[in-house]
Amino acid sequence: MNDLREKLAAASRPKLLRFIAEGIHGLTVMARDPDMSEPRKAQINNQIHYLAGRLMRLLDDEVACTEVDLDDIVTQTAGMNPTLSRNMVSRLSR
């Protein structure tokens, strides 16, 4: 099983929600790179869209975090800036 996915599954709800919010923030930071291609910016916009949707859904305490949610969060945060990603993942264990 994916190490990040395992950490997300074990994280408290607030930590999971923070991870998603940090992912959205990190992707917006990456998209500000003036040298980034338009197709890559469009891809990042799509990743932000999916993460924001997961965040909005999971803000409802009565909604369970599913396997599909976890898989999508991992997928959408894959390929992020390694430093941003490392920092986000390290906060899951605190």
PDB file of N, CA, C and O in Angstrom:
ATOM      1  N   MET A   1       0.841  -1.186   0.000  1.00  0.00           N
ATOM      2  CA  MET A   1       0.000   0.000   0.000  1.00  0.00           C
ATOM      3  C   MET A   1       0.884   1.246   0.000  1.00  0.00           C
ATOM      4  O   MET A   1       1.991   1.230   0.539  1.00  0.00           O
ATOM      5  N   ASN A   2       0.399   2.306  -0.596  1.00  0.00           N
ATOM      6  CA  ASN A   2       1.104   3.569  -0.682  1.00  0.00           C
ATOM      7  C   ASN A   2       1.322   4.141   0.720  1.00  0.00           C
ATOM      8  O   ASN A   2       0.388   4.211   1.518  1.00  0.00           O
ATOM      9  N   ASP A   3       2.562   4.549   1.015  1.00  0.00           N
ATOM     10  CA  ASP A   3       2.904   5.076   2.334  1.00  0.00           C
ATOM     11  C   ASP A   3       2.084   6.329   2.667  1.00  0.00           C
ATOM     12  O   ASP A   3       1.580   6.464   3.782  1.00  0.00           O
ATOM     13  N   LEU A   4       1.952   7.241   1.700  1.00  0.00           N
ATOM     14  CA  LEU A   4       1.166   8.448   1.942  1.00  0.00           C
ATOM     15  C   LEU A   4      -0.288   8.093   2.209  1.00  0.00           C
ATOM     16  O   LEU A   4      -0.913   8.655   3.108  1.00  0.00           O
ATOM     17  N   ARG A   5      -0.819   7.178   1.444  1.00  0.00           N
ATOM     18  CA  ARG A   5      -2.216   6.772   1.621  1.00  0.00           C
ATOM     19  C   ARG A   5      -2.432   6.200   3.019  1.00  0.00           C
ATOM     20  O   ARG A   5      -3.447   6.482   3.656  1.00  0.00           O
ATOM     21  N   GLU A   6      -1.488   5.402   3.496  1.00  0.00           N
ATOM     22  CA  GLU A   6      -1.581   4.839   4.839  1.00  0.00           C
ATOM     23  C   GLU A   6      -1.575   5.941   5.895  1.00  0.00           C
ATOM     24  O   GLU A   6      -2.337   5.891   6.861  1.00  0.00           O
ATOM     25  N   LYS A   7      -0.705   6.939   5.702  1.00  0.00           N
ATOM     26  CA  LYS A   7      -0.637   8.052   6.655  1.00  0.00           C
ATOM     27  C   LYS A   7      -1.929   8.862   6.639  1.00  0.00           C
ATOM     28  O   LYS A   7      -2.417   9.280   7.689  1.00  0.00           O
ATOM     29  N   LEU A   8      -2.481   9.081   5.452  1.00  0.00           N
ATOM     30  CA  LEU A   8      -3.742   9.816   5.367  1.00  0.00           C
ATOM     31  C   LEU A   8      -4.868   9.038   6.038  1.00  0.00           C
ATOM     32  O   LEU A   8      -5.702   9.624   6.729  1.00  0.00           O
ATOM     33  N   ALA A   9      -4.898   7.735   5.841  1.00  0.00           N
ATOM     34  CA  ALA A   9      -5.942   6.894   6.436  1.00  0.00           C
ATOM     35  C   ALA A   9      -5.858   6.905   7.963  1.00  0.00           C
ATOM     36  O   ALA A   9      -6.881   6.818   8.643  1.00  0.00           O
ATOM     37  N   ALA A  10      -4.658   7.011   8.493  1.00  0.00           N
ATOM     38  CA  ALA A  10      -4.461   6.996   9.939  1.00  0.00           C
ATOM     39  C   ALA A  10      -4.566   8.375  10.578  1.00  0.00           C
ATOM     40  O   ALA A  10      -4.646   8.490  11.801  1.00  0.00           O
ATOM     41  N   ALA A  11      -4.567   9.409   9.766  1.00  0.00           N
ATOM     42  CA  ALA A  11      -4.586  10.782  10.287  1.00  0.00           C
ATOM     43  C   ALA A  11      -5.943  11.133  10.887  1.00  0.00           C
ATOM     44  O   ALA A  11      -6.978  10.608  10.477  1.00  0.00           O
ATOM     45  N   SER A  12      -5.910  12.027  11.859  1.00  0.00           N
ATOM     46  CA  SER A  12      -7.165  12.540  12.409  1.00  0.00           C
ATOM     47  C   SER A  12      -7.874  13.362  11.323  1.00  0.00           C
ATOM     48  O   SER A  12      -7.255  13.793  10.351  1.00  0.00           O
ATOM     49  N   ARG A  13      -9.143  13.562  11.504  1.00  0.00           N
ATOM     50  CA  ARG A  13      -9.924  14.342  10.522  1.00  0.00           C
ATOM     51  C   ARG A  13      -9.328  15.745  10.330  1.00  0.00           C
ATOM     52  O   ARG A  13      -9.155  16.170   9.188  1.00  0.00           O
ATOM     53  N   PRO A  14      -9.009  16.478  11.406  1.00  0.00           N
ATOM     54  CA  PRO A  14      -8.421  17.813  11.211  1.00  0.00           C
ATOM     55  C   PRO A  14      -7.099  17.771  10.431  1.00  0.00           C
ATOM     56  O   PRO A  14      -6.841  18.639   9.597  1.00  0.00           O
ATOM     57  N   LYS A  15      -6.276  16.772  10.700  1.00  0.00           N
ATOM     58  CA  LYS A  15      -5.004  16.676   9.968  1.00  0.00           C
ATOM     59  C   LYS A  15      -5.238  16.341   8.502  1.00  0.00           C
ATOM     60  O   LYS A  15      -4.545  16.861   7.628  1.00  0.00           O
ATOM     61  N   LEU A  16      -6.200  15.487   8.231  1.00  0.00           N
ATOM     62  CA  LEU A  16      -6.533  15.152   6.849  1.00  0.00           C
ATOM     63  C   LEU A  16      -7.025  16.395   6.112  1.00  0.00           C
ATOM     64  O   LEU A  16      -6.593  16.667   4.992  1.00  0.00           O
ATOM     65  N   LEU A  17      -7.919  17.141   6.732  1.00  0.00           N
ATOM     66  CA  LEU A  17      -8.446  18.353   6.107  1.00  0.00           C
ATOM     67  C   LEU A  17      -7.349  19.387   5.892  1.00  0.00           C
ATOM     68  O   LEU A  17      -7.314  20.068   4.867  1.00  0.00           O
ATOM     69  N   ARG A  18      -6.455  19.496   6.868  1.00  0.00           N
ATOM     70  CA  ARG A  18      -5.335  20.435   6.716  1.00  0.00           C
ATOM     71  C   ARG A  18      -4.443  20.001   5.552  1.00  0.00           C
ATOM     72  O   ARG A  18      -3.993  20.841   4.774  1.00  0.00           O
ATOM     73  N   PHE A  19      -4.187  18.715   5.428  1.00  0.00           N
ATOM     74  CA  PHE A  19      -3.364  18.204   4.331  1.00  0.00           C
ATOM     75  C   PHE A  19      -3.967  18.600   2.984  1.00  0.00           C
ATOM     76  O   PHE A  19      -3.258  19.051   2.085  1.00  0.00           O
ATOM     77  N   ILE A  20      -5.278  18.428   2.856  1.00  0.00           N
ATOM     78  CA  ILE A  20      -5.940  18.783   1.601  1.00  0.00           C
ATOM     79  C   ILE A  20      -5.811  20.287   1.347  1.00  0.00           C
ATOM     80  O   ILE A  20      -5.491  20.706   0.234  1.00  0.00           O
ATOM     81  N   ALA A  21      -6.059  21.092   2.375  1.00  0.00           N
ATOM     82  CA  ALA A  21      -5.946  22.549   2.221  1.00  0.00           C
ATOM     83  C   ALA A  21      -4.513  22.949   1.849  1.00  0.00           C
ATOM     84  O   ALA A  21      -4.307  23.817   1.000  1.00  0.00           O
ATOM     85  N   GLU A  22      -3.539  22.318   2.481  1.00  0.00           N
ATOM     86  CA  GLU A  22      -2.140  22.606   2.152  1.00  0.00           C
ATOM     87  C   GLU A  22      -1.818  22.178   0.721  1.00  0.00           C
ATOM     88  O   GLU A  22      -1.033  22.830   0.033  1.00  0.00           O
ATOM     89  N   GLY A  23      -2.427  21.085   0.282  1.00  0.00           N
ATOM     90  CA  GLY A  23      -2.237  20.654  -1.102  1.00  0.00           C
ATOM     91  C   GLY A  23      -2.761  21.689  -2.076  1.00  0.00           C
ATOM     92  O   GLY A  23      -2.108  22.005  -3.071  1.00  0.00           O
ATOM     93  N   ILE A  24      -3.936  22.215  -1.788  1.00  0.00           N
ATOM     94  CA  ILE A  24      -4.509  23.263  -2.635  1.00  0.00           C
ATOM     95  C   ILE A  24      -3.584  24.478  -2.652  1.00  0.00           C
ATOM     96  O   ILE A  24      -3.284  25.023  -3.714  1.00  0.00           O
ATOM     97  N   HIS A  25      -3.140  24.892  -1.479  1.00  0.00           N
ATOM     98  CA  HIS A  25      -2.240  26.047  -1.389  1.00  0.00           C
ATOM     99  C   HIS A  25      -0.940  25.796  -2.142  1.00  0.00           C
ATOM    100  O   HIS A  25      -0.485  26.649  -2.904  1.00  0.00           O
ATOM    101  N   GLY A  26      -0.343  24.628  -1.930  1.00  0.00           N
ATOM    102  CA  GLY A  26       0.916  24.297  -2.595  1.00  0.00           C
ATOM    103  C   GLY A  26       0.789  24.299  -4.108  1.00  0.00           C
ATOM    104  O   GLY A  26       1.681  24.772  -4.812  1.00  0.00           O
ATOM    105  N   LEU A  27      -0.312  23.773  -4.601  1.00  0.00           N
ATOM    106  CA  LEU A  27      -0.523  23.758  -6.051  1.00  0.00           C
ATOM    107  C   LEU A  27      -0.689  25.175  -6.598  1.00  0.00           C
ATOM    108  O   LEU A  27      -0.217  25.478  -7.693  1.00  0.00           O
ATOM    109  N   THR A  28      -1.359  26.040  -5.838  1.00  0.00           N
ATOM    110  CA  THR A  28      -1.491  27.421  -6.323  1.00  0.00           C
ATOM    111  C   THR A  28      -0.143  28.121  -6.352  1.00  0.00           C
ATOM    112  O   THR A  28       0.121  28.928  -7.244  1.00  0.00           O
ATOM    113  N   VAL A  29       0.707  27.818  -5.386  1.00  0.00           N
ATOM    114  CA  VAL A  29       2.063  28.377  -5.382  1.00  0.00           C
ATOM    115  C   VAL A  29       2.828  27.893  -6.608  1.00  0.00           C
ATOM    116  O   VAL A  29       3.485  28.678  -7.290  1.00  0.00           O
ATOM    117  N   MET A  30       2.739  26.603  -6.878  1.00  0.00           N
ATOM    118  CA  MET A  30       3.446  26.043  -8.042  1.00  0.00           C
ATOM    119  C   MET A  30       2.966  26.678  -9.341  1.00  0.00           C
ATOM    120  O   MET A  30       3.770  26.944 -10.235  1.00  0.00           O
ATOM    121  N   ALA A  31       1.665  26.923  -9.453  1.00  0.00           N
ATOM    122  CA  ALA A  31       1.091  27.452 -10.695  1.00  0.00           C
ATOM    123  C   ALA A  31       1.510  28.889 -10.976  1.00  0.00           C
ATOM    124  O   ALA A  31       1.292  29.392 -12.077  1.00  0.00           O
ATOM    125  N   ARG A  32       2.103  29.546 -10.002  1.00  0.00           N
ATOM    126  CA  ARG A  32       2.546  30.933 -10.196  1.00  0.00           C
ATOM    127  C   ARG A  32       3.899  31.018 -10.905  1.00  0.00           C
ATOM    128  O   ARG A  32       4.356  32.113 -11.233  1.00  0.00           O
ATOM    129  N   ASP A  33       4.534  29.886 -11.141  1.00  0.00           N
ATOM    130  CA  ASP A  33       5.823  29.866 -11.832  1.00  0.00           C
ATOM    131  C   ASP A  33       5.646  30.451 -13.232  1.00  0.00           C
ATOM    132  O   ASP A  33       4.901  29.894 -14.038  1.00  0.00           O
ATOM    133  N   PRO A  34       6.319  31.565 -13.535  1.00  0.00           N
ATOM    134  CA  PRO A  34       6.122  32.209 -14.838  1.00  0.00           C
ATOM    135  C   PRO A  34       6.625  31.369 -16.014  1.00  0.00           C
ATOM    136  O   PRO A  34       6.227  31.601 -17.156  1.00  0.00           O
ATOM    137  N   ASP A  35       7.484  30.411 -15.745  1.00  0.00           N
ATOM    138  CA  ASP A  35       8.032  29.570 -16.811  1.00  0.00           C
ATOM    139  C   ASP A  35       7.204  28.312 -17.051  1.00  0.00           C
ATOM    140  O   ASP A  35       7.527  27.515 -17.932  1.00  0.00           O
ATOM    141  N   MET A  36       6.139  28.130 -16.275  1.00  0.00           N
ATOM    142  CA  MET A  36       5.330  26.925 -16.409  1.00  0.00           C
ATOM    143  C   MET A  36       4.479  26.999 -17.680  1.00  0.00           C
ATOM    144  O   MET A  36       3.944  28.049 -18.037  1.00  0.00           O
ATOM    145  N   SER A  37       4.377  25.857 -18.342  1.00  0.00           N
ATOM    146  CA  SER A  37       3.596  25.790 -19.580  1.00  0.00           C
ATOM    147  C   SER A  37       2.103  25.903 -19.275  1.00  0.00           C
ATOM    148  O   SER A  37       1.651  25.584 -18.176  1.00  0.00           O
ATOM    149  N   GLU A  38       1.361  26.358 -20.259  1.00  0.00           N
ATOM    150  CA  GLU A  38      -0.093  26.469 -20.105  1.00  0.00           C
ATOM    151  C   GLU A  38      -0.753  25.107 -19.867  1.00  0.00           C
ATOM    152  O   GLU A  38      -1.662  25.013 -19.043  1.00  0.00           O
ATOM    153  N   PRO A  39      -0.321  24.047 -20.566  1.00  0.00           N
ATOM    154  CA  PRO A  39      -0.933  22.740 -20.268  1.00  0.00           C
ATOM    155  C   PRO A  39      -0.700  22.294 -18.818  1.00  0.00           C
ATOM    156  O   PRO A  39      -1.589  21.711 -18.197  1.00  0.00           O
ATOM    157  N   ARG A  40       0.483  22.566 -18.289  1.00  0.00           N
ATOM    158  CA  ARG A  40       0.766  22.186 -16.897  1.00  0.00           C
ATOM    159  C   ARG A  40      -0.078  23.029 -15.946  1.00  0.00           C
ATOM    160  O   ARG A  40      -0.574  22.514 -14.944  1.00  0.00           O
ATOM    161  N   LYS A  41      -0.247  24.319 -16.243  1.00  0.00           N
ATOM    162  CA  LYS A  41      -1.099  25.161 -15.404  1.00  0.00           C
ATOM    163  C   LYS A  41      -2.538  24.647 -15.423  1.00  0.00           C
ATOM    164  O   LYS A  41      -3.214  24.654 -14.394  1.00  0.00           O
ATOM    165  N   ALA A  42      -3.001  24.208 -16.576  1.00  0.00           N
ATOM    166  CA  ALA A  42      -4.354  23.660 -16.686  1.00  0.00           C
ATOM    167  C   ALA A  42      -4.469  22.374 -15.861  1.00  0.00           C
ATOM    168  O   ALA A  42      -5.492  22.136 -15.218  1.00  0.00           O
ATOM    169  N   GLN A  43      -3.428  21.553 -15.881  1.00  0.00           N
ATOM    170  CA  GLN A  43      -3.428  20.318 -15.094  1.00  0.00           C
ATOM    171  C   GLN A  43      -3.490  20.652 -13.598  1.00  0.00           C
ATOM    172  O   GLN A  43      -4.240  20.027 -12.849  1.00  0.00           O
ATOM    173  N   ILE A  44      -2.707  21.630 -13.176  1.00  0.00           N
ATOM    174  CA  ILE A  44      -2.718  22.034 -11.770  1.00  0.00           C
ATOM    175  C   ILE A  44      -4.091  22.575 -11.383  1.00  0.00           C
ATOM    176  O   ILE A  44      -4.591  22.286 -10.296  1.00  0.00           O
ATOM    177  N   ASN A  45      -4.696  23.354 -12.265  1.00  0.00           N
ATOM    178  CA  ASN A  45      -6.040  23.869 -11.994  1.00  0.00           C
ATOM    179  C   ASN A  45      -7.019  22.723 -11.770  1.00  0.00           C
ATOM    180  O   ASN A  45      -7.879  22.796 -10.892  1.00  0.00           O
ATOM    181  N   ASN A  46      -6.889  21.686 -12.551  1.00  0.00           N
ATOM    182  CA  ASN A  46      -7.759  20.517 -12.397  1.00  0.00           C
ATOM    183  C   ASN A  46      -7.494  19.815 -11.058  1.00  0.00           C
ATOM    184  O   ASN A  46      -8.431  19.387 -10.383  1.00  0.00           O
ATOM    185  N   GLN A  47      -6.222  19.698 -10.679  1.00  0.00           N
ATOM    186  CA  GLN A  47      -5.884  19.085  -9.393  1.00  0.00           C
ATOM    187  C   GLN A  47      -6.490  19.886  -8.249  1.00  0.00           C
ATOM    188  O   GLN A  47      -7.034  19.314  -7.304  1.00  0.00           O
ATOM    189  N   ILE A  48      -6.395  21.215  -8.334  1.00  0.00           N
ATOM    190  CA  ILE A  48      -6.973  22.085  -7.307  1.00  0.00           C
ATOM    191  C   ILE A  48      -8.480  21.859  -7.237  1.00  0.00           C
ATOM    192  O   ILE A  48      -9.046  21.748  -6.149  1.00  0.00           O
ATOM    193  N   HIS A  49      -9.114  21.791  -8.373  1.00  0.00           N
ATOM    194  CA  HIS A  49     -10.560  21.562  -8.451  1.00  0.00           C
ATOM    195  C   HIS A  49     -10.950  20.274  -7.712  1.00  0.00           C
ATOM    196  O   HIS A  49     -11.883  20.282  -6.909  1.00  0.00           O
ATOM    197  N   TYR A  50     -10.252  19.188  -7.975  1.00  0.00           N
ATOM    198  CA  TYR A  50     -10.575  17.917  -7.330  1.00  0.00           C
ATOM    199  C   TYR A  50     -10.315  17.961  -5.824  1.00  0.00           C
ATOM    200  O   TYR A  50     -11.122  17.461  -5.040  1.00  0.00           O
ATOM    201  N   LEU A  51      -9.185  18.561  -5.414  1.00  0.00           N
ATOM    202  CA  LEU A  51      -8.893  18.646  -3.982  1.00  0.00           C
ATOM    203  C   LEU A  51      -9.908  19.522  -3.262  1.00  0.00           C
ATOM    204  O   LEU A  51     -10.345  19.191  -2.160  1.00  0.00           O
ATOM    205  N   ALA A  52     -10.282  20.629  -3.872  1.00  0.00           N
ATOM    206  CA  ALA A  52     -11.281  21.510  -3.252  1.00  0.00           C
ATOM    207  C   ALA A  52     -12.611  20.771  -3.089  1.00  0.00           C
ATOM    208  O   ALA A  52     -13.299  20.935  -2.082  1.00  0.00           O
ATOM    209  N   GLY A  53     -12.962  19.968  -4.072  1.00  0.00           N
ATOM    210  CA  GLY A  53     -14.186  19.176  -3.971  1.00  0.00           C
ATOM    211  C   GLY A  53     -14.123  18.181  -2.824  1.00  0.00           C
ATOM    212  O   GLY A  53     -15.094  18.021  -2.085  1.00  0.00           O
ATOM    213  N   ARG A  54     -12.986  17.511  -2.672  1.00  0.00           N
ATOM    214  CA  ARG A  54     -12.825  16.572  -1.548  1.00  0.00           C
ATOM    215  C   ARG A  54     -12.907  17.317  -0.223  1.00  0.00           C
ATOM    216  O   ARG A  54     -13.558  16.857   0.716  1.00  0.00           O
ATOM    217  N   LEU A  55     -12.248  18.464  -0.150  1.00  0.00           N
ATOM    218  CA  LEU A  55     -12.248  19.249   1.084  1.00  0.00           C
ATOM    219  C   LEU A  55     -13.671  19.661   1.458  1.00  0.00           C
ATOM    220  O   LEU A  55     -14.085  19.505   2.606  1.00  0.00           O
ATOM    221  N   MET A  56     -14.409  20.182   0.494  1.00  0.00           N
ATOM    222  CA  MET A  56     -15.779  20.620   0.778  1.00  0.00           C
ATOM    223  C   MET A  56     -16.631  19.452   1.262  1.00  0.00           C
ATOM    224  O   MET A  56     -17.418  19.603   2.197  1.00  0.00           O
ATOM    225  N   ARG A  57     -16.480  18.288   0.631  1.00  0.00           N
ATOM    226  CA  ARG A  57     -17.250  17.113   1.016  1.00  0.00           C
ATOM    227  C   ARG A  57     -16.889  16.647   2.421  1.00  0.00           C
ATOM    228  O   ARG A  57     -17.766  16.327   3.224  1.00  0.00           O
ATOM    229  N   LEU A  58     -15.591  16.613   2.710  1.00  0.00           N
ATOM    230  CA  LEU A  58     -15.131  16.063   3.985  1.00  0.00           C
ATOM    231  C   LEU A  58     -15.240  17.052   5.147  1.00  0.00           C
ATOM    232  O   LEU A  58     -15.027  16.670   6.298  1.00  0.00           O
ATOM    233  N   LEU A  59     -15.562  18.295   4.869  1.00  0.00           N
ATOM    234  CA  LEU A  59     -15.815  19.245   5.953  1.00  0.00           C
ATOM    235  C   LEU A  59     -17.092  18.897   6.716  1.00  0.00           C
ATOM    236  O   LEU A  59     -17.285  19.334   7.851  1.00  0.00           O
ATOM    237  N   ASP A  60     -17.950  18.119   6.091  1.00  0.00           N
ATOM    238  CA  ASP A  60     -19.159  17.631   6.753  1.00  0.00           C
ATOM    239  C   ASP A  60     -18.754  16.441   7.620  1.00  0.00           C
ATOM    240  O   ASP A  60     -18.385  15.387   7.102  1.00  0.00           O
ATOM    241  N   ASP A  61     -18.823  16.614   8.935  1.00  0.00           N
ATOM    242  CA  ASP A  61     -18.406  15.556   9.872  1.00  0.00           C
ATOM    243  C   ASP A  61     -19.184  14.261   9.704  1.00  0.00           C
ATOM    244  O   ASP A  61     -18.707  13.197  10.100  1.00  0.00           O
ATOM    245  N   GLU A  62     -20.363  14.338   9.128  1.00  0.00           N
ATOM    246  CA  GLU A  62     -21.186  13.141   8.964  1.00  0.00           C
ATOM    247  C   GLU A  62     -20.817  12.337   7.715  1.00  0.00           C
ATOM    248  O   GLU A  62     -21.320  11.232   7.511  1.00  0.00           O
ATOM    249  N   VAL A  63     -19.941  12.895   6.889  1.00  0.00           N
ATOM    250  CA  VAL A  63     -19.506  12.203   5.673  1.00  0.00           C
ATOM    251  C   VAL A  63     -18.231  11.426   5.990  1.00  0.00           C
ATOM    252  O   VAL A  63     -17.251  11.998   6.468  1.00  0.00           O
ATOM    253  N   ALA A  64     -18.249  10.153   5.728  1.00  0.00           N
ATOM    254  CA  ALA A  64     -17.073   9.311   5.975  1.00  0.00           C
ATOM    255  C   ALA A  64     -16.046   9.509   4.864  1.00  0.00           C
ATOM    256  O   ALA A  64     -16.389   9.717   3.700  1.00  0.00           O
ATOM    257  N   CYS A  65     -14.791   9.437   5.254  1.00  0.00           N
ATOM    258  CA  CYS A  65     -13.701   9.467   4.276  1.00  0.00           C
ATOM    259  C   CYS A  65     -13.586   8.065   3.687  1.00  0.00           C
ATOM    260  O   CYS A  65     -13.365   7.095   4.412  1.00  0.00           O
ATOM    261  N   THR A  66     -13.735   7.969   2.385  1.00  0.00           N
ATOM    262  CA  THR A  66     -13.754   6.662   1.725  1.00  0.00           C
ATOM    263  C   THR A  66     -12.401   6.325   1.103  1.00  0.00           C
ATOM    264  O   THR A  66     -11.497   7.158   1.038  1.00  0.00           O
ATOM    265  N   GLU A  67     -12.297   5.105   0.659  1.00  0.00           N
ATOM    266  CA  GLU A  67     -11.100   4.657  -0.053  1.00  0.00           C
ATOM    267  C   GLU A  67     -10.896   5.503  -1.319  1.00  0.00           C
ATOM    268  O   GLU A  67      -9.766   5.837  -1.678  1.00  0.00           O
ATOM    269  N   VAL A  68     -11.993   5.840  -1.980  1.00  0.00           N
ATOM    270  CA  VAL A  68     -11.927   6.671  -3.189  1.00  0.00           C
ATOM    271  C   VAL A  68     -11.394   8.055  -2.849  1.00  0.00           C
ATOM    272  O   VAL A  68     -10.584   8.609  -3.592  1.00  0.00           O
ATOM    273  N   ASP A  69     -11.845   8.620  -1.725  1.00  0.00           N
ATOM    274  CA  ASP A  69     -11.324   9.925  -1.290  1.00  0.00           C
ATOM    275  C   ASP A  69      -9.814   9.861  -1.107  1.00  0.00           C
ATOM    276  O   ASP A  69      -9.081  10.706  -1.620  1.00  0.00           O
ATOM    277  N   LEU A  70      -9.356   8.856  -0.374  1.00  0.00           N
ATOM    278  CA  LEU A  70      -7.926   8.727  -0.101  1.00  0.00           C
ATOM    279  C   LEU A  70      -7.126   8.559  -1.392  1.00  0.00           C
ATOM    280  O   LEU A  70      -6.090   9.196  -1.577  1.00  0.00           O
ATOM    281  N   ASP A  71      -7.616   7.701  -2.276  1.00  0.00           N
ATOM    282  CA  ASP A  71      -6.921   7.494  -3.551  1.00  0.00           C
ATOM    283  C   ASP A  71      -6.829   8.791  -4.345  1.00  0.00           C
ATOM    284  O   ASP A  71      -5.790   9.095  -4.930  1.00  0.00           O
ATOM    285  N   ASP A  72      -7.925   9.558  -4.364  1.00  0.00           N
ATOM    286  CA  ASP A  72      -7.941  10.798  -5.132  1.00  0.00           C
ATOM    287  C   ASP A  72      -7.020  11.841  -4.511  1.00  0.00           C
ATOM    288  O   ASP A  72      -6.336  12.564  -5.236  1.00  0.00           O
ATOM    289  N   ILE A  73      -6.988  11.933  -3.202  1.00  0.00           N
ATOM    290  CA  ILE A  73      -6.101  12.893  -2.544  1.00  0.00           C
ATOM    291  C   ILE A  73      -4.649  12.566  -2.877  1.00  0.00           C
ATOM    292  O   ILE A  73      -3.866  13.462  -3.193  1.00  0.00           O
ATOM    293  N   VAL A  74      -4.293  11.299  -2.809  1.00  0.00           N
ATOM    294  CA  VAL A  74      -2.925  10.882  -3.156  1.00  0.00           C
ATOM    295  C   VAL A  74      -2.627  11.215  -4.614  1.00  0.00           C
ATOM    296  O   VAL A  74      -1.565  11.756  -4.924  1.00  0.00           O
ATOM    297  N   THR A  75      -3.548  10.899  -5.500  1.00  0.00           N
ATOM    298  CA  THR A  75      -3.350  11.155  -6.928  1.00  0.00           C
ATOM    299  C   THR A  75      -3.176  12.640  -7.215  1.00  0.00           C
ATOM    300  O   THR A  75      -2.287  13.035  -7.969  1.00  0.00           O
ATOM    301  N   GLN A  76      -4.032  13.460  -6.609  1.00  0.00           N
ATOM    302  CA  GLN A  76      -3.994  14.891  -6.915  1.00  0.00           C
ATOM    303  C   GLN A  76      -2.785  15.598  -6.315  1.00  0.00           C
ATOM    304  O   GLN A  76      -2.379  16.647  -6.814  1.00  0.00           O
ATOM    305  N   THR A  77      -2.203  15.045  -5.254  1.00  0.00           N
ATOM    306  CA  THR A  77      -1.023  15.682  -4.656  1.00  0.00           C
ATOM    307  C   THR A  77       0.286  15.083  -5.184  1.00  0.00           C
ATOM    308  O   THR A  77       1.367  15.585  -4.880  1.00  0.00           O
ATOM    309  N   ALA A  78       0.186  14.022  -5.966  1.00  0.00           N
ATOM    310  CA  ALA A  78       1.399  13.434  -6.556  1.00  0.00           C
ATOM    311  C   ALA A  78       2.013  14.446  -7.525  1.00  0.00           C
ATOM    312  O   ALA A  78       1.296  15.159  -8.227  1.00  0.00           O
ATOM    313  N   GLY A  79       3.308  14.498  -7.554  1.00  0.00           N
ATOM    314  CA  GLY A  79       3.990  15.399  -8.479  1.00  0.00           C
ATOM    315  C   GLY A  79       4.096  16.821  -7.977  1.00  0.00           C
ATOM    316  O   GLY A  79       4.513  17.715  -8.713  1.00  0.00           O
ATOM    317  N   MET A  80       3.721  17.037  -6.726  1.00  0.00           N
ATOM    318  CA  MET A  80       3.888  18.377  -6.166  1.00  0.00           C
ATOM    319  C   MET A  80       5.369  18.644  -5.936  1.00  0.00           C
ATOM    320  O   MET A  80       6.193  17.728  -5.944  1.00  0.00           O
ATOM    321  N   ASN A  81       5.683  19.895  -5.735  1.00  0.00           N
ATOM    322  CA  ASN A  81       7.035  20.285  -5.376  1.00  0.00           C
ATOM    323  C   ASN A  81       7.473  19.408  -4.196  1.00  0.00           C
ATOM    324  O   ASN A  81       6.764  19.335  -3.193  1.00  0.00           O
ATOM    325  N   PRO A  82       8.634  18.741  -4.302  1.00  0.00           N
ATOM    326  CA  PRO A  82       9.054  17.803  -3.246  1.00  0.00           C
ATOM    327  C   PRO A  82       9.165  18.429  -1.862  1.00  0.00           C
ATOM    328  O   PRO A  82       8.821  17.784  -0.872  1.00  0.00           O
ATOM    329  N   THR A  83       9.633  19.658  -1.768  1.00  0.00           N
ATOM    330  CA  THR A  83       9.756  20.308  -0.462  1.00  0.00           C
ATOM    331  C   THR A  83       8.383  20.552   0.143  1.00  0.00           C
ATOM    332  O   THR A  83       8.165  20.273   1.322  1.00  0.00           O
ATOM    333  N   LEU A  84       7.455  21.071  -0.657  1.00  0.00           N
ATOM    334  CA  LEU A  84       6.092  21.290  -0.160  1.00  0.00           C
ATOM    335  C   LEU A  84       5.470  19.974   0.287  1.00  0.00           C
ATOM    336  O   LEU A  84       4.854  19.898   1.350  1.00  0.00           O
ATOM    337  N   SER A  85       5.633  18.957  -0.517  1.00  0.00           N
ATOM    338  CA  SER A  85       5.052  17.654  -0.219  1.00  0.00           C
ATOM    339  C   SER A  85       5.634  17.072   1.067  1.00  0.00           C
ATOM    340  O   SER A  85       4.891  16.579   1.915  1.00  0.00           O
ATOM    341  N   ARG A  86       6.949  17.127   1.215  1.00  0.00           N
ATOM    342  CA  ARG A  86       7.597  16.604   2.426  1.00  0.00           C
ATOM    343  C   ARG A  86       7.055  17.296   3.671  1.00  0.00           C
ATOM    344  O   ARG A  86       6.766  16.646   4.675  1.00  0.00           O
ATOM    345  N   ASN A  87       6.919  18.618   3.598  1.00  0.00           N
ATOM    346  CA  ASN A  87       6.421  19.367   4.752  1.00  0.00           C
ATOM    347  C   ASN A  87       4.984  18.975   5.089  1.00  0.00           C
ATOM    348  O   ASN A  87       4.630  18.828   6.259  1.00  0.00           O
ATOM    349  N   MET A  88       4.171  18.810   4.064  1.00  0.00           N
ATOM    350  CA  MET A  88       2.781  18.410   4.278  1.00  0.00           C
ATOM    351  C   MET A  88       2.710  17.033   4.931  1.00  0.00           C
ATOM    352  O   MET A  88       1.958  16.838   5.886  1.00  0.00           O
ATOM    353  N   VAL A  89       3.468  16.102   4.436  1.00  0.00           N
ATOM    354  CA  VAL A  89       3.452  14.732   4.938  1.00  0.00           C
ATOM    355  C   VAL A  89       3.981  14.684   6.358  1.00  0.00           C
ATOM    356  O   VAL A  89       3.455  13.945   7.190  1.00  0.00           O
ATOM    357  N   SER A  90       5.017  15.464   6.647  1.00  0.00           N
ATOM    358  CA  SER A  90       5.594  15.448   8.008  1.00  0.00           C
ATOM    359  C   SER A  90       4.588  15.917   9.054  1.00  0.00           C
ATOM    360  O   SER A  90       4.611  15.446  10.191  1.00  0.00           O
ATOM    361  N   ARG A  91       3.709  16.837   8.679  1.00  0.00           N
ATOM    362  CA  ARG A  91       2.702  17.338   9.628  1.00  0.00           C
ATOM    363  C   ARG A  91       1.614  16.305   9.911  1.00  0.00           C
ATOM    364  O   ARG A  91       0.911  16.423  10.914  1.00  0.00           O
ATOM    365  N   LEU A  92       1.460  15.307   9.060  1.00  0.00           N
ATOM    366  CA  LEU A  92       0.466  14.259   9.316  1.00  0.00           C
ATOM    367  C   LEU A  92       0.815  13.442  10.552  1.00  0.00           C
ATOM    368  O   LEU A  92      -0.076  12.936  11.235  1.00  0.00           O
ATOM    369  N   SER A  93       2.098  13.312  10.839  1.00  0.00           N
ATOM    370  CA  SER A  93       2.557  12.458  11.940  1.00  0.00           C
ATOM    371  C   SER A  93       2.694  13.194  13.258  1.00  0.00           C
ATOM    372  O   SER A  93       2.983  12.579  14.284  1.00  0.00           O
ATOM    373  N   ARG A  94       2.494  14.478  13.246  1.00  0.00           N
ATOM    374  CA  ARG A  94       2.674  15.257  14.491  1.00  0.00           C
ATOM    375  C   ARG A  94       1.458  15.195  15.362  1.00  0.00           C
ATOM    376  O   ARG A  94       1.439  15.790  16.439  1.00  0.00           O
TER     377      ARG A  94
END
